[in-house]
């Protein structure tokens, strides 16, 4: 049975995930470094990990397996989850795949280097309504495909 794992500390689409997961009656794990308010549901479990570096990522990577869905914008976590066979989606609806993860890792490293040297500044574009809508469509389609097997 498919489960959903949310890298929750900075996830802007938690409410959308709760709604879609509830419709599909899927167990959802909300993994974070601190307590946060979540809906009361037997299908939603909050997992608060210690403050150690990458503790939430480690918990997700150790538990997500083939057939599960991981929601994260963390590219190294996406890579680890893909290696375990999970489907990985970013909060904008971008699907990380075995074919795309290498380029995503390389771009992450390049951008980090360019920020360190001062050649670029700033971060990602602001999260938009279009991103939210795109995410909802991709999550719904992904869950339907997984259900069909």
C-alpha angles and dihedrals in degrees: 000000000000118000128191123226118195121200085213111180095087102010112134095191104057094119091051091050092051091053096047094042090049091053089052093041092234127160109247126198117203104201120192145141093245141029117276134176113267132173116272105251136133086228095059120071124183116216114193111191128192121273093259119133109278092355093142091045091049093051092050093045091050094050109033113090141168111317095024125112122226120197112202144130090207106108098199089051089048089054093050093047092049089053087056090053098254124141109243126204130180119222091256091058095260110148116218111216137180087255096051104035095080092057091044091054092047093049091048091054093044093050091048089052093048091050091049091052093045094242091124133018137190130044139248124334115269115276109259140198087250090056090051092049092046090051093051092051094047094046093049093047091046093052092047091052091048091049091053087052 
